[in-house]
């Protein structure tokens, strides 16, 4: 997905308070945004569901937005 969002679509979902709190804590701890965590989780889920590579879930690096 490009930074300008041209290849992006917005999705809205509802999480439990506990899930959101856990995401907030994880994002803070890792120095990334909750949206980044969610995008990475969806990418990983889709890769696994489609039998693709199961890449490591990296928090730090060029893809993390601070």
Secondary structure, DSSP 8 states (H G I E B T S, - for coil): --TT-TT---------HHHHHHHHHHHHHHT--HHHHHHHHHHHHHHHHTT--------SSTT---
